[in-house]
C-alpha cells in the first residue's frame, strides 16, 4: 500500500504535533524493548520476544509520525510513511519484513526457531536504533 492509498482510505490524517504523546510512546517503546531483552529466548518465549520488539519498533514509528504531524492507523502505512514521506526506502523494506513476520507469528501460528528469533530480534534492535536516530534528527530540525 502506498501513501496515496493510505490517505484515500483515511488510514492517515494530518495532526498537530503532541510532544507529551511522543514522550509517552518513546517511554513505552523503551519498556517493551527492555522487557524483550530481559527474556531468555527459548522455544516458549520466541514469539513473545518478537512481538515485544515489533511493538517497540511500531511505537517509535508512531512517535516519529506524530512529530511529523501524522496519525497513522494501519501498520502498512508506516512502511509507506518511511518510504514516501521520509525517503527511507531501506528502512521501509525492513519494517515491512518485520511486520509480516510478526503477523505470521501472532495471527497464523507460525513458530520460529530459537536461532531465527535471536537473529530477528538483533535485526529489529538495529532498526529501532535507526528510528531513534530519525527522531533525534527531527528534534534537532524542529529546534532550528
C-alpha positions in Angstrom: 0.0 0.0 0.0 1.4 3.4 -0.9 1.0 6.8 0.9 -1.7 7.9 -1.6 -3.8 4.8 -0.9 -3.3 5.3 2.8 -4.7 8.8 2.5 -7.6 7.8 0.2 -8.6 5.0 2.6 -8.3 7.5 5.5 -5.7 5.4 7.3 -3.6 8.5 7.9 -4.5 12.0 8.9 -2.7 15.3 9.5 -2.5 16.3 13.2 -0.7 18.8 15.3 2.4 17.7 17.0 1.8 16.3 20.5 5.1 16.3 22.4 3.5 14.6 25.5 2.3 11.7 23.3 5.7 11.5 21.7 7.4 11.2 25.1 4.9 8.6 26.3 5.3 6.5 23.1 9.1 6.6 23.4 8.9 5.6 27.1 6.5 2.7 26.3 8.8 1.6 23.4 11.8 1.5 25.8 9.8 -0.5 28.3 8.8 -3.1 25.7 12.3 -3.4 24.4 13.8 -3.7 27.9 11.2 -6.5 28.5 12.2 -8.3 25.4 15.9 -8.0 26.3 15.3 -9.5 29.7 13.6 -12.6 28.4 15.9 -15.5 27.5 14.9 -16.7 24.1 13.8 -20.3 24.1 11.0 -22.3 22.3 8.4 -20.9 24.7 9.5 -17.2 24.6 10.4 -16.8 20.9 7.1 -15.4 19.7 6.7 -13.1 22.8 10.2 -11.6 22.3 9.5 -10.9 18.6 6.1 -9.4 19.4 7.6 -7.1 22.1 10.4 -6.0 19.8 7.9 -5.3 17.0 5.6 -3.3 19.3 8.6 -1.3 20.5 9.5 -0.5 16.9 5.9 0.4 15.9 5.6 2.7 18.9 8.7 4.5 17.8 7.3 4.9 14.3 4.1 6.3 15.8 6.2 8.8 17.8 8.1 9.8 14.7 4.9 10.1 12.7 3.4 12.2 15.4 6.4 14.5 15.5 6.0 14.9 11.7 2.3 15.7 12.1 0.6 12.4 11.2 -1.6 9.9 12.8 -1.3 6.5 11.2 -4.0 3.9 11.7 -2.5 1.0 9.7 0.8 -0.8 10.1 1.3 -1.0 6.3 1.0 2.8 6.2 4.1 3.1 8.5 6.1 1.5 5.7 4.7 3.9 3.2 5.4 6.8 5.6 9.1 5.7 5.9 9.5 5.3 2.2 7.5 8.2 0.7 7.4 10.9 3.4 10.8 10.3 5.0 12.6 8.9 1.9 13.8 5.9 3.9 13.2 3.1 1.4 15.6 0.6 3.0 14.1 1.2 6.5 10.7 0.8 5.0 11.6 -2.6 3.5 13.0 -3.8 6.8 10.0 -2.6 8.8 7.6 -4.3 6.3 9.5 -7.6 6.6 9.2 -7.5 10.4 5.5 -6.6 10.1 4.9 -9.7 8.0 6.9 -11.9 10.4 5.0 -10.6 13.4 1.7 -11.1 11.7 2.6 -14.7 10.8 3.5 -15.3 14.5 0.6 -13.5 16.0 -2.2 -14.4 13.6 -1.3 -17.5 11.8 0.6 -19.5 14.5 3.9 -19.6 12.8 6.6 -21.0 15.0 10.1 -19.5 15.0 13.2 -21.4 15.8 15.3 -20.1 18.6 18.1 -19.2 16.1 15.6 -17.3 13.9 14.2 -15.4 16.8 17.6 -14.4 18.0 18.5 -13.1 14.5 15.2 -11.3 14.0 15.5 -9.7 17.5 19.0 -8.4 16.7 17.8 -7.0 13.3 14.8 -5.3 14.9 17.1 -3.7 17.5 19.2 -2.3 14.7 16.2 -0.8 13.1 14.9 0.5 16.4 18.3 2.4 16.8 17.9 3.9 13.3 14.4 5.0 14.0 15.6 6.6 17.3 18.2 8.5 15.2 15.5 9.8 12.9 13.5 11.0 15.9 16.7 12.8 17.2 17.2 14.3 13.8 13.6 15.5 13.8 14.1 17.0 17.2 17.2 18.9 16.0 15.4 20.2 12.9 12.4 21.4 14.9 14.7 23.4 17.3 16.2 25.3 14.4 
